[in-house]
């Protein structure tokens, strides 16, 4: 199909909940993709951080194909090998206790919210279900996760929103204590605020929140939907901060392009969910789990060290371009935010870059880069050259 034919069908039959760039992608290899007209693009988006191993990875294809030929879906009423292997790999490498599987980041965060509230109910009874989150955070698009999101622009249209969330300022422990109360059961953090602008939290603040949670007997919940699975140069970003959460959500890159997510529980929350208290029809799907096993096996220590090196290189080189419309670069690993300056908005700059052959994202008021973790130096340099030519 041509781009015009695809766009016409989209206009006629698809709800317009997304503002799309005028590009119809067809196939890819590594961190390079081509549209239906054969035009090449360097990809600094990875499907919003999902395609951890890029496109057309041969080992990933074999793992998915082999499992699809055996068993595509069985539900959680039966045991199967792929999901237990994923759970073992995650717990062994993080020190967490067990895992509940879901399909997406929003579902994973919903499960984590429910886990925290049931833990508190089981121990303290009713009246202690409030969860503290941070201003500028983003936790998903279900009703509960929208409410958990600390950005007013998301708190519209879908009234009434659920109760039980309050917001504190990032990197301000006094602010957390100021909004606390006897009704609090947990604090939920992103180690790097992704949709809010790629803003890493300060280590001192994160450790302070962890200490406060221990003192007040609150749970420490970490949203690793975007920061997890190697994105920051560690398997999970909380490992860089030296804290041990009580629960951690994950999704996006875990299955390298297939829908998969979940929440890991620490020992304190190991037995909170019992049969019938939570569920997900497709959670732990065998094909997605087989893909996740392959992705996790690829993300060994040398691979993660390369992610850190690539991220440092890309941040440095963006700043060395000295473009008048861009400022400082920040982030961890290959989760990068770039300050936008001048009269043009980040959306306008992103549109210019896509038109020139570089796929990018926006976050807060700035640009965001989440390239595949396998991106090569050659691909990064091609992307930087496109950026320089398009934005000079």
NORCORRA-V332717 format. One record per pair of residues at least 24 apart in sequence whose C-alpha atoms are under 7 Angstrom apart, sorted by sequence separation. I is the first residue (numbers start at 1). J is the second residue. D is the distance in whole Angstrom. If there is no record, write none. Layout:
i & j & d
I & J & D
I & J & D
This chain:
i & j & d
30 & 54 & 5
31 & 55 & 7
221 & 245 & 6
224 & 248 & 6
225 & 249 & 6
229 & 253 & 6
310 & 334 & 7
29 & 54 & 7
30 & 55 & 5
220 & 245 & 5
221 & 246 & 6
222 & 247 & 6
223 & 248 & 6
224 & 249 & 5
225 & 250 & 4
229 & 254 & 6
308 & 333 & 4
340 & 365 & 7
358 & 383 & 6
29 & 55 & 5
30 & 56 & 7
220 & 246 & 5
221 & 247 & 5
222 & 248 & 5
223 & 249 & 5
224 & 250 & 5
225 & 251 & 5
226 & 252 & 6
307 & 333 & 6
308 & 334 & 7
340 & 366 & 5
28 & 55 & 5
29 & 56 & 5
219 & 246 & 6
220 & 247 & 7
221 & 248 & 6
222 & 249 & 7
223 & 250 & 7
225 & 252 & 6
307 & 334 & 6
339 & 366 & 5
340 & 367 & 7
28 & 56 & 7
260 & 288 & 6
338 & 366 & 6
339 & 367 & 7
358 & 386 & 7
259 & 288 & 7
337 & 366 & 7
338 & 367 & 5
357 & 386 & 7
109 & 139 & 7
171 & 201 & 6
258 & 288 & 6
337 & 367 & 6
338 & 368 & 6
356 & 386 & 7
170 & 201 & 7
171 & 202 & 6
337 & 368 & 5
135 & 167 & 6
173 & 205 & 6
186 & 218 & 5
187 & 219 & 6
188 & 220 & 6
189 & 221 & 6
190 & 222 & 6
194 & 226 & 7
336 & 368 & 6
337 & 369 & 6
3 & 36 & 7
106 & 139 & 7
131 & 164 & 6
132 & 165 & 6
133 & 166 & 6
134 & 167 & 5
135 & 168 & 6
172 & 205 & 7
185 & 218 & 5
186 & 219 & 4
187 & 220 & 5
188 & 221 & 4
189 & 222 & 5
190 & 223 & 5
210 & 243 & 7
255 & 288 & 6
336 & 369 & 5
2 & 36 & 6
106 & 140 & 4
110 & 144 & 7
130 & 164 & 4
131 & 165 & 5
132 & 166 & 5
133 & 167 & 5
134 & 168 & 5
135 & 169 & 5
171 & 205 & 5
185 & 219 & 6
186 & 220 & 6
187 & 221 & 6
188 & 222 & 6
189 & 223 & 6
190 & 224 & 6
255 & 289 & 7
335 & 369 & 6
336 & 370 & 7
353 & 387 & 6
356 & 390 & 6
105 & 140 & 7
106 & 141 & 6
110 & 145 & 6
129 & 164 & 6
130 & 165 & 5
131 & 166 & 7
132 & 167 & 6
133 & 168 & 6
134 & 169 & 6
135 & 170 & 7
173 & 208 & 7
186 & 221 & 7
188 & 223 & 7
192 & 227 & 7
256 & 291 & 7
335 & 370 & 5
106 & 142 & 6
109 & 145 & 7
134 & 170 & 6
173 & 209 & 7
207 & 243 & 7
255 & 291 & 5
256 & 292 & 7
334 & 370 & 6
255 & 292 & 4
334 & 371 & 7
353 & 390 & 6
203 & 241 & 6
254 & 292 & 5
352 & 390 & 7
106 & 145 & 7
256 & 295 & 6
334 & 373 & 7
255 & 295 & 6
254 & 295 & 7
191 & 237 & 6
191 & 238 & 7
130 & 183 & 6
131 & 184 & 6
128 & 182 & 7
129 & 183 & 6
130 & 184 & 4
131 & 185 & 6
132 & 186 & 6
133 & 187 & 6
128 & 183 & 4
129 & 184 & 6
130 & 185 & 6
131 & 186 & 5
132 & 187 & 5
133 & 188 & 5
134 & 189 & 7
127 & 183 & 6
128 & 184 & 5
129 & 185 & 5
131 & 187 & 6
132 & 188 & 6
133 & 189 & 6
137 & 193 & 6
128 & 185 & 6
131 & 188 & 7
138 & 195 & 6
138 & 196 & 7
137 & 196 & 6
136 & 196 & 5
120 & 185 & 6
307 & 373 & 6
318 & 384 & 7
321 & 388 & 7
117 & 185 & 7
323 & 391 & 7
116 & 185 & 7
230 & 299 & 7
323 & 392 & 6
116 & 186 & 7
234 & 304 & 6
233 & 304 & 5
233 & 305 & 6
230 & 304 & 6
233 & 307 & 5
233 & 308 & 5
232 & 308 & 7
232 & 332 & 5
233 & 333 & 5
232 & 333 & 4
231 & 333 & 6
232 & 334 & 6
116 & 219 & 7
231 & 334 & 6
232 & 335 & 6
231 & 335 & 6
105 & 225 & 5
200 & 331 & 6
199 & 331 & 7
198 & 331 & 6
112 & 247 & 7
112 & 249 & 7
198 & 336 & 6
198 & 337 & 5
109 & 249 & 6
197 & 337 & 6
108 & 249 & 6
108 & 250 & 7
105 & 250 & 6
105 & 251 & 5
104 & 251 & 6
105 & 252 & 7
119 & 269 & 7
112 & 263 & 6
111 & 263 & 7
108 & 261 & 6
119 & 272 & 6
108 & 262 & 5
118 & 272 & 7
104 & 259 & 6
108 & 263 & 6
103 & 259 & 5
104 & 260 & 6
105 & 261 & 6
103 & 260 & 4
104 & 261 & 5
115 & 272 & 7
102 & 260 & 6
103 & 261 & 5
115 & 273 & 7
102 & 261 & 5
101 & 261 & 6
102 & 262 & 5
101 & 262 & 4
100 & 262 & 5
101 & 263 & 7
99 & 262 & 7
100 & 263 & 5
99 & 263 & 6
100 & 264 & 6
99 & 264 & 4
198 & 363 & 7
98 & 264 & 6
99 & 265 & 6
197 & 363 & 4
98 & 265 & 5
196 & 363 & 6
197 & 364 & 4
96 & 264 & 6
97 & 265 & 6
195 & 363 & 5
196 & 364 & 5
197 & 365 & 7
96 & 265 & 6
97 & 266 & 5
194 & 363 & 7
195 & 364 & 6
197 & 366 & 6
96 & 266 & 5
97 & 267 & 5
98 & 270 & 6
97 & 270 & 6
49 & 226 & 7
102 & 280 & 6
103 & 282 & 7
102 & 282 & 7
103 & 283 & 6
102 & 283 & 4
101 & 283 & 5
102 & 284 & 7
101 & 284 & 5
52 & 253 & 5
83 & 284 & 5
50 & 252 & 4
51 & 253 & 6
49 & 252 & 6
50 & 253 & 4
53 & 256 & 6
83 & 286 & 6
86 & 289 & 6
49 & 253 & 6
52 & 256 & 5
82 & 286 & 6
51 & 256 & 5
76 & 281 & 7
50 & 256 & 6
51 & 257 & 5
75 & 281 & 6
83 & 289 & 5
86 & 292 & 7
50 & 257 & 6
75 & 282 & 6
82 & 289 & 5
86 & 293 & 6
82 & 290 & 5
85 & 293 & 7
73 & 285 & 6
73 & 286 & 6
72 & 286 & 6
71 & 286 & 7
72 & 287 & 6
67 & 286 & 7
68 & 287 & 6
67 & 287 & 6
64 & 287 & 6
67 & 290 & 7
64 & 290 & 6
63 & 290 & 6
64 & 291 & 6
63 & 291 & 6
60 & 291 & 6
63 & 294 & 7
60 & 294 & 6
45 & 359 & 6
42 & 357 & 6
43 & 358 & 6
44 & 359 & 5
45 & 360 & 5
41 & 357 & 4
42 & 358 & 5
43 & 359 & 5
44 & 360 & 5
45 & 361 & 6
40 & 357 & 7
41 & 358 & 5
42 & 359 & 6
41 & 359 & 7
54 & 372 & 5
53 & 372 & 6
52 & 372 & 5
53 & 373 & 6
54 & 374 & 6
49 & 370 & 5
51 & 372 & 6
52 & 373 & 5
53 & 374 & 6
48 & 370 & 7
45 & 369 & 6
46 & 370 & 6
44 & 369 & 5
45 & 370 & 5
46 & 371 & 5
44 & 370 & 5
45 & 371 & 5
46 & 372 & 5
44 & 371 & 4
43 & 371 & 6
42 & 379 & 7
31 & 372 & 6
42 & 383 & 6
30 & 374 & 7
31 & 375 & 5
30 & 375 & 6
31 & 379 & 7
